[in-house]
Structure formats: C-alpha cells, structure tokens
Amino acid sequence: MHLVNYDYNEYTDEIAVKENITLKIFADNTKEWKAVYISPDFYVPQILSTTNDSGYVNMMIPRLEVYGIVILTTDENDKLPTVLITNPSDGETVHGKLSIQTDAKDDIGISKVEFYIDGQKLSEEPGNQTCHQYEFRWDSNSYSDGNHKIKVIAYDIFNQTNYHEISVTLANIPPAIGLNKTQFVFGAIANGTSPNPQSFMIRNSGGGTLNWLITDDQNWLSLSPISGTNLGFI
C-alpha cells in the first residue's frame, strides 16, 4: 500500500491521530488514484507507524475506511481476544430466566460478542471498550429439561475470534414430593410389645433436586432416616 500527501510537519511517526486525515492511495493493480479517509478508531487511539520507501510513505494502520467501507488489516503478532463465561458455572443446574454473563478483552479492541445456546446464536452485543462485561438474558422456559451448551464467541476488530463453552443442566419443572403410602394402621395393646415397624418410600416426582426432611409429632414414633435427597425409604 502506497500513501501520498502525508504531512510530516503535522503528523510524525508513532503519534496518535486526533482527527481524520485526507490522503490518497495508489493501487498497484489498477494504477488508479483513490481518495480515502483514515479515521481514528472509536475503540482505541490509532498509532501510525511509517517508513519511507522509494519516495512513498508506507503506513501500517489497524483500521482503514474507504468510501465508508471498513477494511481491516491485522498483524500476525496481534493477540487473540480472551473470553470467559462468569455466570453460570460449568455443570450448574439452572432454570427460568437466566443471566449469562461473560468477560471479553482484547489488546486492541473487541468488536462484538455472540451468545449461543446449543449451537444457535441468540444474541450479538457490540464491543464496549469502557467495560469488559457482557450479558445476555436467556429465557429457558421453552427448552426441554436436561443438558444444554452455552457458548460465547468474542471478536476483535481484526475479526479474530476466541470462545468459551460450558454445559448446564436445565430443570424448569420444580421438584415435587411423591409418597407410596399416605397413612399407616398400627395394632398395639397397652403395656404390650411394640408393633412391627412399617416403612414408606419418598421420591421426587418433579424435576430438579428434592431435599426432604421428616419430623415426628408423637413421642412413641421413631423415624429413620429423617432427611435425604430425591429417593428414600423411611
């Protein structure tokens, strides 16, 4: 790329551009002159690194707009963006409307962040250089209970990407207590021997996880165990 009409008196090497510069670009393949504008990128201040080659100024820039069309160029040493899902945690059981939160950063700038559920893109958030946190509200009520994948892809201004993916267990059906017996009949004689013990089963007839606790209301009753998770025999 050869740029001309570059004013050394106003802009020198490694000086951040404060306003648009009107230049001309010489296209070697067409031998045509094109009027172009180099605009300071709104993500970070732009640094112009220049060298002089046979009377032309060769300028490496991270962002170039030609007639309003952004042409992105990248350095092979440019770092990939980083992205981390901070909520929910990998393996967590979730339900209802869920806040998916992520942290995305890049050494030059983030252009956008995409949110996927089971491979389907549900949201795209523009880059924000004043805050690295991004959020998407996922209404999971229309999804079946079970395992689902949450994936977030971050793009830098050179369209380089990185991603983070986790798995969550969806449990929108609430837990519910299920019993195989609802009453007991004990035959006992006063001052006689105690009747044989009886048992019943407690289980989770809904979704999610059922944590149960049993207490007795008579001093002649004895229960074991008195607590458990999901299925239990008392």
PyMOL commands that set and color helices and strands:
alter all, ss='L'
color gray80, all
select helices_A, chain A and resi 140-142
alter helices_A, ss='H'
color red, helices_A
select strands_A, chain A and resi 2-4+21-27+32-38+49-53+56-60+63-66+69-72+82-87+93-94+97-105+110-117+120-126+133-139+146-156+161-170+177-179+201-204+211-213+227-229+232-233
alter strands_A, ss='S'
color yellow, strands_A
deselect
rebuild
show_as cartoon
